[in-house]
Amino acid sequence: MRLDDLAIFVEVARASGLRKAAYTLNMQPGTVSKVIKRIESHYQQALFERKGSQWALTSAGEMLFHRAIEMLSIGDKIERELGSPRRPHLRVSGSESLLAHFVPSLMTKLSQQQLTLETKQSEDLAMLTKHEVDLALVTSLQGTHPQDRQVEYQALQEINFVTVASHTHPMLIEHGAHLSIDQVLEYPFVIPSKPIYGKMATNRSLDGWFDEEFNRRIMARVDTTSMLTSLVKSQPLLAYVPDYLAKEHSLQILEVSGCPYTCEQTVWLCRNKHLSAHWMQVFE
């Protein structure tokens, strides 16, 4: 069985469909279909259950998928030691804010590799455990770490959430940057409509605020950090954001008294414990 055929099989399994895989591979769907049929004929096994455009792995397909990943990883090592290695392609998953903040530094570490990059949005380890990405950026509540025995993890940064405003917010003119929680709650907030900052405690809002105890007046809900920071800068809105985001966008951090709750996270860089390309050794 040719490694190139197995690489196509792996891409179809990851895409859960023929056309999406063909698009990613820059191949004709008919050509990809012929490869899958050739592999199934070779092993005398059905590897996919086909339901319309959705392709799901059979039990035999699942077994071959994991073995193919191993074989492709070994092939990568052989190319490195004996041949001409292919140009590395790095796939990283994470929430929008984590990708935007941490991927540039990851690319700097790999600057000698002349790699290509692909990012995918995910708040957990699902894409990493399915071998859809090489690295995953995830968060956990401070003091905990990712719970997966197949994953190696490395702490990148401790994150504290802060209340922010624009430097021209009317509140700063009236009260300055040191306020009580009651004063803060007089002003409207913009909040995320999905978990753009990663994992939060079950009793917290998507931005980590404890709204059950300190109920805010919500003026806007947005699904990207770029829109959230833009609204904070241009409108009289407050936000509760990771400290790195506040610093990146030069937002005014408020010193808030009278609130005993904080939101703290640890950011982790995760990779598969047993399968990783040679060029990823820089992260060890």
MOHUDA-V975389 format. One record per backbone hydrogen bond with DSSP energy under -1.0 kcal/mol. NH is the residue of the N-H (numbers start at 1). CO is the residue of the C=O. If there is no record, write none. Layout:
nh=NH co=CO
nh=NH co=CO
//
This chain:
nh=6 co=2
nh=7 co=3
nh=8 co=4
nh=9 co=5
nh=10 co=6
nh=11 co=7
nh=12 co=8
nh=13 co=9
nh=14 co=10
nh=15 co=11
nh=16 co=12
nh=17 co=12
nh=21 co=17
nh=22 co=18
nh=23 co=19
nh=24 co=20
nh=25 co=21
nh=27 co=22
nh=32 co=28
nh=33 co=29
nh=34 co=30
nh=35 co=31
nh=36 co=32
nh=37 co=33
nh=38 co=34
nh=39 co=35
nh=40 co=36
nh=41 co=37
nh=42 co=38
nh=43 co=39
nh=44 co=40
nh=45 co=40
nh=49 co=56
nh=51 co=54
nh=54 co=51
nh=55 co=16
nh=56 co=49
nh=58 co=47
nh=62 co=58
nh=63 co=59
nh=64 co=60
nh=65 co=61
nh=66 co=62
nh=67 co=63
nh=68 co=64
nh=69 co=65
nh=70 co=66
nh=71 co=67
nh=72 co=68
nh=73 co=69
nh=74 co=70
nh=75 co=71
nh=76 co=72
nh=77 co=73
nh=78 co=74
nh=79 co=75
nh=80 co=76
nh=81 co=77
nh=82 co=78
nh=83 co=79
nh=90 co=116
nh=92 co=118
nh=93 co=135
nh=94 co=120
nh=97 co=196
nh=99 co=95
nh=100 co=96
nh=101 co=97
nh=102 co=98
nh=103 co=99
nh=106 co=102
nh=107 co=103
nh=108 co=104
nh=109 co=105
nh=110 co=106
nh=111 co=108
nh=113 co=110
nh=116 co=88
nh=118 co=90
nh=120 co=92
nh=122 co=94
nh=129 co=125
nh=130 co=126
nh=131 co=128
nh=132 co=127
nh=134 co=91
nh=135 co=91
nh=136 co=270
nh=137 co=93
nh=138 co=268
nh=140 co=266
nh=142 co=264
nh=144 co=141
nh=151 co=148
nh=152 co=271
nh=154 co=269
nh=156 co=267
nh=157 co=267
nh=159 co=265
nh=161 co=263
nh=162 co=241
nh=164 co=239
nh=165 co=252
nh=169 co=166
nh=172 co=169
nh=173 co=169
nh=174 co=170
nh=175 co=171
nh=179 co=255
nh=181 co=257
nh=184 co=180
nh=185 co=181
nh=186 co=183
nh=187 co=184
nh=189 co=217
nh=190 co=238
nh=191 co=220
nh=193 co=222
nh=196 co=194
nh=198 co=195
nh=204 co=201
nh=205 co=209
nh=208 co=205
nh=211 co=209
nh=214 co=210
nh=219 co=189
nh=220 co=189
nh=222 co=191
nh=228 co=224
nh=229 co=225
nh=230 co=226
nh=231 co=227
nh=232 co=228
nh=233 co=229
nh=234 co=230
nh=235 co=231
nh=237 co=235
nh=238 co=188
nh=239 co=164
nh=241 co=162
nh=243 co=160
nh=246 co=242
nh=247 co=243
nh=248 co=244
nh=249 co=245
nh=250 co=247
nh=251 co=246
nh=252 co=165
nh=254 co=163
nh=255 co=177
nh=257 co=179
nh=265 co=159
nh=266 co=140
nh=267 co=157
nh=268 co=138
nh=269 co=154
nh=270 co=136
nh=271 co=152
nh=273 co=150
nh=280 co=277
nh=281 co=278
nh=283 co=280
nh=284 co=281
//
